[in-house]
Amino acid sequence: MTKKALIIVILFIVVVFIAGYKFITSQSANLGGLKVLSTPATNIFLDDRLIGKTPYEDKQPVGEHILKLIPQDNTTEAVPWQGKVFIHPSVLTFVNRELGISELTSAGEILTLEKNAQNEAQLAVSSQPNGATVIIDGQEKGNTPLFINNLIAGEHDVAVTSPGFVSRTVRVQTTIGYKLTVDFQLALSGGNEIPGLEVSVTPEASPSGKDRNRQQILIKDTPTGFLRVRNGPNTSASEVAQVKPGEKYTLIEEKEGWYKINYTDNKEGWVSARYAEKVD
Protein backbone atom coordinates (compact mmCIF):
# COMPACT_ATOMS: atom_id res chain seq x y z
CA MET A 1 0.00 0.00 0.00
CA THR A 2 1.39 3.41 -0.89
CA LYS A 3 1.94 6.10 1.73
CA LYS A 4 -0.81 8.23 0.19
CA ALA A 5 -3.30 5.36 0.25
CA LEU A 6 -2.35 4.51 3.82
CA ILE A 7 -3.10 8.04 4.99
CA ILE A 8 -6.49 7.96 3.29
CA VAL A 9 -7.40 4.59 4.81
CA ILE A 10 -6.22 5.26 8.36
CA LEU A 11 -6.79 8.93 9.05
CA PHE A 12 -10.09 9.62 7.30
CA ILE A 13 -9.57 13.33 8.05
CA VAL A 14 -12.17 15.81 6.84
CA VAL A 15 -10.69 19.31 6.67
CA VAL A 16 -12.90 22.38 7.02
CA PHE A 17 -11.07 25.66 6.45
CA ILE A 18 -12.39 28.79 8.17
CA ALA A 19 -10.21 31.55 6.79
CA GLY A 20 -9.75 34.68 8.90
CA TYR A 21 -12.58 34.04 11.38
CA LYS A 22 -14.76 37.03 10.55
CA PHE A 23 -16.27 39.57 12.88
CA ILE A 24 -19.71 40.90 11.97
CA THR A 25 -20.23 44.59 12.49
CA SER A 26 -23.60 45.54 13.87
CA GLN A 27 -24.87 48.75 15.35
CA SER A 28 -27.19 46.78 17.62
CA ALA A 29 -25.86 44.95 20.68
CA ASN A 30 -28.86 42.62 20.39
CA LEU A 31 -27.71 41.02 17.15
CA GLY A 32 -24.97 38.57 16.23
CA GLY A 33 -23.98 36.72 13.09
CA LEU A 34 -25.10 33.20 12.15
CA LYS A 35 -23.54 31.25 9.28
CA VAL A 36 -24.81 27.78 8.37
CA LEU A 37 -23.44 25.29 5.83
CA SER A 38 -24.74 21.78 5.24
CA THR A 39 -24.44 18.73 3.03
CA PRO A 40 -26.97 18.10 1.57
CA ALA A 41 -28.72 21.48 1.29
CA THR A 42 -31.28 22.05 4.05
CA ASN A 43 -34.08 24.35 5.18
CA ILE A 44 -33.06 26.22 8.34
CA PHE A 45 -35.38 26.66 11.31
CA LEU A 46 -34.42 28.84 14.28
CA ASP A 47 -36.73 28.29 17.25
CA ASP A 48 -39.22 26.63 14.82
CA ARG A 49 -39.12 29.68 12.54
CA LEU A 50 -38.00 29.16 8.93
CA ILE A 51 -35.16 31.63 8.31
CA GLY A 52 -33.74 30.39 5.00
CA LYS A 53 -31.76 27.69 3.26
CA THR A 54 -28.13 26.64 3.30
CA PRO A 55 -25.71 28.17 2.59
CA TYR A 56 -26.88 30.93 4.93
CA GLU A 57 -25.34 33.99 6.61
CA ASP A 58 -27.26 36.76 8.33
CA LYS A 59 -27.82 38.51 11.68
CA GLN A 60 -30.04 36.96 14.34
CA PRO A 61 -31.05 37.91 17.91
CA VAL A 62 -28.50 37.30 20.66
CA GLY A 63 -29.13 34.37 22.98
CA GLU A 64 -29.61 30.60 23.07
CA HIS A 65 -31.58 29.12 20.19
CA ILE A 66 -32.68 25.75 18.85
CA LEU A 67 -31.40 25.31 15.31
CA LYS A 68 -32.98 22.67 13.08
CA LEU A 69 -31.77 21.59 9.63
CA ILE A 70 -34.15 19.61 7.40
CA PRO A 71 -32.99 18.32 3.98
CA GLN A 72 -34.70 20.14 1.12
CA ASP A 73 -34.84 17.04 -1.07
CA ASN A 74 -37.56 14.73 0.24
CA THR A 75 -35.98 11.78 -1.60
CA THR A 76 -32.65 12.02 0.26
CA GLU A 77 -31.84 9.46 2.94
CA ALA A 78 -30.08 12.08 5.07
CA VAL A 79 -31.61 12.59 8.51
CA PRO A 80 -32.50 16.04 9.93
CA TRP A 81 -30.32 17.60 12.62
CA GLN A 82 -31.27 19.68 15.66
CA GLY A 83 -29.08 21.31 18.29
CA LYS A 84 -28.51 24.33 20.52
CA VAL A 85 -26.59 27.34 19.26
CA PHE A 86 -25.47 30.44 21.14
CA ILE A 87 -25.37 33.78 19.33
CA HIS A 88 -23.27 36.51 20.92
CA PRO A 89 -23.29 40.26 20.17
CA SER A 90 -21.44 41.45 17.06
CA VAL A 91 -19.57 38.18 16.39
CA LEU A 92 -20.16 35.14 14.20
CA THR A 93 -21.50 31.71 15.18
CA PHE A 94 -20.62 29.13 12.53
CA VAL A 95 -22.47 25.81 12.01
CA ASN A 96 -21.32 23.14 9.56
CA ARG A 97 -23.21 19.83 9.27
CA GLU A 98 -22.73 16.75 7.12
CA LEU A 99 -25.95 14.76 7.39
CA GLY A 100 -25.74 10.98 7.07
CA ILE A 101 -28.35 8.25 6.94
CA SER A 102 -28.46 8.26 10.76
CA GLU A 103 -27.31 10.39 13.65
CA LEU A 104 -24.33 8.05 14.14
CA THR A 105 -23.11 8.63 10.58
CA SER A 106 -23.62 12.42 10.69
CA ALA A 107 -20.85 14.86 11.56
CA GLY A 108 -20.04 18.55 11.84
CA GLU A 109 -18.87 21.47 13.94
CA ILE A 110 -20.32 24.44 15.78
CA LEU A 111 -17.93 27.37 16.34
CA THR A 112 -18.93 30.05 18.79
CA LEU A 113 -17.00 33.22 19.59
CA GLU A 114 -17.66 35.22 22.75
CA LYS A 115 -15.90 38.03 24.59
CA ASN A 116 -14.03 37.14 27.77
CA ALA A 117 -12.88 39.22 30.73
CA GLN A 118 -9.21 38.32 30.26
CA ASN A 119 -6.91 40.01 27.78
CA GLU A 120 -6.02 36.70 26.14
CA ALA A 121 -7.13 34.29 23.44
CA GLN A 122 -8.95 31.22 24.76
CA LEU A 123 -10.00 27.96 23.11
CA ALA A 124 -12.52 25.40 24.32
CA VAL A 125 -12.95 22.07 22.48
CA SER A 126 -15.75 19.56 23.06
CA SER A 127 -16.87 16.52 21.10
CA GLN A 128 -19.36 13.75 20.60
CA PRO A 129 -18.15 11.19 21.61
CA ASN A 130 -16.55 12.63 24.70
CA GLY A 131 -12.89 11.92 25.47
CA ALA A 132 -11.61 12.40 21.91
CA THR A 133 -7.95 13.32 21.45
CA VAL A 134 -7.39 17.01 20.66
CA ILE A 135 -4.49 17.87 18.34
CA ILE A 136 -3.59 21.54 17.84
CA ASP A 137 -1.11 22.41 15.11
CA GLY A 138 0.06 18.79 15.04
CA GLN A 139 0.58 18.38 18.80
CA GLU A 140 -1.60 16.40 21.19
CA LYS A 141 -3.03 18.66 23.91
CA GLY A 142 -5.35 16.33 25.82
CA ASN A 143 -8.87 14.97 25.58
CA THR A 144 -12.27 16.57 25.25
CA PRO A 145 -13.64 18.53 26.97
CA LEU A 146 -10.51 20.71 26.82
CA PHE A 147 -9.97 24.37 27.73
CA ILE A 148 -6.81 26.31 26.88
CA ASN A 149 -5.96 29.72 28.33
CA ASN A 150 -3.60 32.24 26.80
CA LEU A 151 -3.37 30.60 23.40
CA ILE A 152 -1.27 32.43 20.82
CA ALA A 153 -3.64 34.60 18.77
CA GLY A 154 -3.83 33.72 15.10
CA GLU A 155 -4.56 30.73 12.86
CA HIS A 156 -4.56 27.22 14.30
CA ASP A 157 -5.49 23.76 13.01
CA VAL A 158 -7.70 22.03 15.56
CA ALA A 159 -8.29 18.30 15.08
CA VAL A 160 -10.12 15.67 17.11
CA THR A 161 -9.75 11.93 16.71
CA SER A 162 -11.26 8.91 18.43
CA PRO A 163 -10.86 5.19 17.65
CA GLY A 164 -13.72 3.95 15.46
CA PHE A 165 -14.74 7.45 14.35
CA VAL A 166 -13.86 9.67 11.41
CA SER A 167 -11.42 12.37 12.54
CA ARG A 168 -12.17 16.01 11.79
CA THR A 169 -10.03 19.14 11.50
CA VAL A 170 -10.94 22.82 11.38
CA ARG A 171 -8.72 25.83 10.80
CA VAL A 172 -9.68 28.65 13.16
CA GLN A 173 -8.60 32.18 14.00
CA THR A 174 -8.22 32.98 17.70
CA THR A 175 -8.40 36.58 18.92
CA ILE A 176 -7.17 38.29 22.08
CA GLY A 177 -10.07 39.07 24.40
CA TYR A 178 -12.30 36.31 23.01
CA LYS A 179 -13.01 32.65 23.74
CA LEU A 180 -13.54 30.41 20.73
CA THR A 181 -15.57 27.26 21.39
CA VAL A 182 -15.39 24.40 18.88
CA ASP A 183 -17.94 21.61 19.35
CA PHE A 184 -17.29 18.58 17.12
CA GLN A 185 -19.59 15.72 16.25
CA LEU A 186 -17.74 12.69 14.88
CA ALA A 187 -19.30 10.09 12.59
CA LEU A 188 -18.68 6.38 12.91
CA SER A 189 -16.01 5.29 10.44
CA GLY A 190 -17.09 2.87 7.73
CA GLY A 191 -20.74 3.82 8.10
CA ASN A 192 -21.99 1.29 10.65
CA GLU A 193 -18.79 0.16 12.34
CA ILE A 194 -18.72 -0.19 16.11
CA PRO A 195 -16.19 2.07 17.92
CA GLY A 196 -13.01 0.15 18.66
CA LEU A 197 -13.90 -2.69 16.29
CA GLU A 198 -10.80 -4.35 14.91
CA VAL A 199 -10.62 -3.51 11.21
CA SER A 200 -7.72 -5.71 10.13
CA VAL A 201 -5.20 -8.14 11.52
CA THR A 202 -1.84 -9.06 10.02
CA PRO A 203 -1.61 -12.61 8.62
CA GLU A 204 -0.20 -15.25 10.93
CA ALA A 205 3.46 -15.87 10.25
CA SER A 206 4.88 -19.27 9.54
CA PRO A 207 6.63 -20.99 12.45
CA SER A 208 9.97 -20.85 10.65
CA GLY A 209 10.19 -17.08 10.30
CA LYS A 210 7.42 -15.21 12.04
CA ASP A 211 9.07 -11.80 12.24
CA ARG A 212 10.42 -11.94 8.67
CA ASN A 213 6.94 -12.61 7.29
CA ARG A 214 5.21 -9.82 9.17
CA GLN A 215 4.81 -6.27 7.96
CA GLN A 216 6.94 -3.58 9.53
CA ILE A 217 5.92 -0.24 11.05
CA LEU A 218 8.18 2.76 10.41
CA ILE A 219 8.06 5.53 13.03
CA LYS A 220 7.73 8.96 11.37
CA ASP A 221 8.87 12.37 12.57
CA THR A 222 6.94 13.73 15.56
CA PRO A 223 6.79 17.18 17.16
CA THR A 224 8.37 15.78 20.35
CA GLY A 225 11.15 13.74 18.69
CA PHE A 226 9.69 10.47 20.00
CA LEU A 227 6.44 8.49 19.84
CA ARG A 228 4.71 7.10 22.93
CA VAL A 229 3.98 3.38 23.10
CA ARG A 230 0.79 2.70 25.09
CA ASN A 231 -0.75 -0.41 26.61
CA GLY A 232 -3.99 0.13 24.68
CA PRO A 233 -5.21 1.66 21.40
CA ASN A 234 -6.21 5.07 22.81
CA THR A 235 -4.54 8.15 24.27
CA SER A 236 -5.89 7.47 27.77
CA ALA A 237 -3.94 4.20 27.94
CA SER A 238 -0.75 4.21 30.02
CA GLU A 239 2.61 4.92 28.38
CA VAL A 240 4.87 1.86 28.51
CA ALA A 241 7.77 2.98 26.30
CA GLN A 242 8.97 5.51 23.73
CA VAL A 243 10.21 4.86 20.19
CA LYS A 244 12.14 7.19 17.89
CA PRO A 245 11.54 8.40 14.30
CA GLY A 246 13.23 6.20 11.69
CA GLU A 247 13.00 3.03 13.75
CA LYS A 248 11.12 -0.03 12.48
CA TYR A 249 9.09 -2.54 14.46
CA THR A 250 7.09 -5.67 13.70
CA LEU A 251 3.35 -5.10 13.25
CA ILE A 252 1.33 -7.41 15.50
CA GLU A 253 -2.19 -6.04 15.15
CA GLU A 254 -4.07 -3.07 13.71
CA LYS A 255 -7.08 -1.13 14.95
CA GLU A 256 -8.62 2.10 13.70
CA GLY A 257 -5.86 4.74 13.97
CA TRP A 258 -3.45 2.50 15.94
CA TYR A 259 -0.75 -0.14 15.37
CA LYS A 260 0.29 -2.79 17.88
CA ILE A 261 4.02 -3.37 17.63
CA ASN A 262 6.64 -5.59 19.19
CA TYR A 263 8.85 -2.78 20.52
CA THR A 264 11.31 -5.05 22.35
CA ASP A 265 11.77 -8.75 23.09
CA ASN A 266 8.45 -10.23 24.24
CA LYS A 267 6.96 -6.77 24.84
CA GLU A 268 4.11 -5.29 22.82
CA GLY A 269 2.32 -1.94 22.78
CA TRP A 270 0.27 0.44 20.66
CA VAL A 271 1.44 3.49 18.67
CA SER A 272 -0.66 6.11 16.92
CA ALA A 273 -0.97 5.64 13.15
CA ARG A 274 -0.74 9.42 12.79
CA TYR A 275 3.03 9.16 13.29
CA ALA A 276 3.68 5.68 11.85
CA GLU A 277 3.30 3.86 8.54
CA LYS A 278 3.46 0.36 7.12
CA VAL A 279 6.55 -0.56 5.11
CA ASP A 280 7.82 -3.73 3.50
N, C-alpha and C positions, 0 to 999 in steps of 0.2 A: 504494500500500500504506500502511495506517495505521501510525502509530508503534508501537501495541500489537502489530500483526501482525508488524512488522519485528523487534521484540524477540523474539517467539516463534520466528520463522524462523531468526534468526541466532544467538542466544545458546544456546538449548536448555538452559537452566540448570535443574538439579534441585536443589531446596533441601531439606536435611535439618536440622531444628532440634533441637539438643540443649540443652535448657533447664537451666541451673544444674548443670553437670556434677557428678554426685552421688558423694559418697564413701560407701563401704559400711563400716559398722562391724562389726568382727569381733574376737572375743576371741582368735582364733588367728592367729598370724603366718604360718601355713601356708596360709591361705585368702585368696582375692581374689574380686571380683565379676566375673561374666560376663553380659552382656546381648546377646541375638541377635535381630535382626529380619530378615525376608526377604519377598520377593515373587517367586513365590507362597509359601505356607506350606510349611515343610520339616520333616523329621525331622533332629535334631541329633545328630551323633556326635562325641565327644571322645576321641581316641586309640582309635578303633574301638569305643567304648562308647556306646550310645544313652543320652542324658541327657534327652531331651524333644523338644518341638516348638516351633516359633516361633509367637508371640512368647515369649521365654524370658528369665528373669533369676533367677540363683541364685549361690551360692558354689561355687567349684571350687578344687582344689589349685593352689598357686603353681608357676609354671614355664612351660616351653615346651610347647605342645600342638599336635596336628594336629586342626583342626576341619573337619568335613565336613557339608555341607548337601545333603540329598537330597529333592527335591519329594515331597510326600505323595501327590499325585494322579498315578497312573501314566499317565493320558492326556495330561498336560501335555507340551508340547514343550520346556519349560525344562530346561536341562542342570544337573547337580549342580555344586557348588563345593567346593573343598578348599584350605585354606591354613593357614599357621602363625599361632598367636596366642600372646601372652605375657601371663600373668596375674601381677600383682604384689600383694604383701600389702596387704590392707585398702583397695584402690581398685578402680575399675570398668574393665574392658575392654569396649568396645562394638563390635559387629560388625553392619553393615547391608549386605545383599546384594540386588540386583535381578537375578534370573536370566533370561537371554535364551535364544534358541534355540541359541546357541553361546557359547564363551568370549569371543569378540570383541564380542558384543552384550550381554554381562553387565557389571554395574557395581556399585560399592559403596564402602564405607569401613571401615577398622578403626581405632579410636581406643584408644590405650593410654596410661595414666597411670603414671608411676613417679617415685619420690622421687629428687632429685638432691642433690649435696653443696653446691651453691651456694644462697644465700638469694635466689633469683630465679625468675621464671617463664620457662620455656623452651618452644619450639615447634619440632618437626621435621616436615617435610612431604615425603612421597615419593609417587610415582605410577607407574602403568602406563598409558601409555608414559612412559618417563623423559624429562626435559627439558621437562615441562609448565610453563606460566607460573603462578606463585603470586600470587594477589591477596588481600591482607589488608585488610579494612575499606575496600575500593575502591581500594587502591594496590598497584601491581605491586612485588613484593619480590625477584623473581629466578625461577630455574627449579629444578625438582626434580632431585636431592634438595636440600632447603634446611633450614638450621638457624639459628634465631634465639635469641640470648641476651637476657636482661634485657627480655623483652616485658612490657608493662604488664599486670598481672593484671586479669582480668575477662573480659567477653564479647567475642568477636571473630568476624567472618565470614571464613572461610577458603575460598577458591575456587581451583580449578585449571582451566586451559583449554589445549587443544592443537588445532591445525588438523586437521579431519577427525574429531574426537571430540566427544562430548557433554560439555559442561562440568558440573562439580558444585560445590556449595557446602555447607559445614556451618557451623553456629553452635556455637562451643565456649566453654568456660570455662577460662581458664588460672589457675593458682594458684601463689603464691610457694612455692619449695622443691620444685616438681615439674616434670618434663618431660612435655609432652603430644605424643605422636606420632600424626600423622594419615596413614594410608596409603590413597591413592585408587586405584581402578581405574576407568578411563574406557572407555565403550562407543563403538564406531564410530557416527558419526552416520548417520542414514538407513538403519540396519540393516546393509547390506553394502557401504557406500561405502569406498573406499580412502582412507587419510589423505592430505590434500593435493589430492584430486581436485577439479578446478574444478567448482563446482556451477551457476554461471550466468555468462553473459557479456552485457554490454550490447549492444543491436543496433548494427550499423554505421550510422554517420551518413551522410547524403547529402553528396556533395562540395560542395554549395553552402552548407552550414551545419552543419558537423560538431559544433561545440561546443554550438550552440543545440539540437540534436536529442538530445543526450545527457543522461542524468539527472545531477543534482547531488548532492554529498555535503555535508551540513552538519556542521561540527565542533561537538560538544556540550561542556558544561562538564567539566573534568577536575580532579582533585585538585591537579595541578601548575600549572594555568593555561595549559598548552599540550599539544599532542599530537605525539608523535614520528612522523616519516615515515621508514620503513625501506626498504631496497633489496630486501626480500623479505617474504613473508607469514608472518612468525614473529618472536618477540621476540628471537631470537638474531641476526637480520639487523642489519646496521650502520645506524645513524641517519644519514640524509642531509639532514634538514631538520626544522623544527618549524612547526606551524600552530597558530592560535589559535581558541578557541571563538567561534562566530558566523560564521566565515568559510565560504565555499562554494567547492567545487572540482568540476571535471568528473570523473565516474566513468568510468574506462577499463575496469576489469575487476573481477570479484568472485570471491573464494574464501571458504571456510568461515571466518567470523569476521574477514575482512579486506576492505578496499576498496583498489583501486589508483586513485590520483588523479593528475591533472595539476596539480602544486602550483605550477609556474611554467612559463614558456615552454620548451617542448621538454624538460621534466624531469618524470619520473614516479616515484612511490613508493607504498608501502603504509601504510595507517593501520588501527588496530584498530577493528572495528565496535562494540566496547563503548562507544566515545566518539564515534561518528559515526552519521549516519542519512541515508537517501535522502530527497530532497525534489524537488518539481517545479521 
